[in-house]
Amino acid sequence: MRVGAVDIGTNSMKLLIADMEEGRLREVTREVRVTRLGHGLDTTGVLAESAIERTIDVLERYGHLMDQADVGRRRAVATSASRDAANAYVFLDGAEAALGVRPEVVAGDNEARLAFAGATLAGRFERTLVIDLGGGSTEFVAGSYRPEYVASVDIGSVRLTDRMPDRRPTPPGDIAHARGDVRRLFASLELPEVDGVIGVAGSFTTLSAVKQELAAYDREAVHGSRLTLHDLDELVEMLGALTIDEIAAIPSMDPARAPVVLAGAIVAEEAVLASGHDQITVSETDILEGIALSLAE
């Protein structure tokens, strides 16, 4: 069975077309496009018309790719931005026409469960905490073979970027204030004890590539790599000292991600700190694989 999975995030749109063979996924096509669907949402409460238009353009491409690949089952999942926007129905109507299936707006708990399924595909600790750091929210999900603890916090790379003053390079005081805000949001979490932590989604994978000083983004080099709290602290300091153009020029950086990667690094550091661990394993398999696997159910 050939399946198509689409993850409609606050910052990026992801597509996976895969063949399902005895419960396993064999990748056929994968694409990621940053559209910043949720840019400005934290302030206005609505999705900007320009953000909707550029996102629908990408989803139309994904719909065509699934048609051309003769996908038998398809599912699209929309997360934080679509949960929060007062005009989400406008976007969802257009997305349905583009994809051939209406996106499901999932609650944070369900988003976390899908991320756990994808993140633990390639292996897990005896008890694992998965941190899914998105554009609008960050999910924490822990368990052994299935989720036993789930929490969703409304902070992510895009939402924090929108809350920070638009000053680049970023003054240390702005960074300290942002750290404090995120730390307060995570303070109410009662995370269980686990044997290891896995980080998924674009902030973690991008930060790993930057830390490794890759000449170009390399999924194999990123998958399974580790980031320590010290690494994340250094990345925050380094990114805070650069302009957006300088960040965009980093060889492994998707230029479209440059405006939000500093905020992503701040949330990443605070999320790992909240876990009680001093390092995190970065996974390239995430909610997208979880969506694809759900099509076999």
Summary of the structure (lengths in Angstrom):
residues: 297
radius of gyration: 17.8
end to end distance: 12.2
largest distance: 53.0
contacts: 1109
relative contact order: 0.17
helix: 45%
strand: 23%
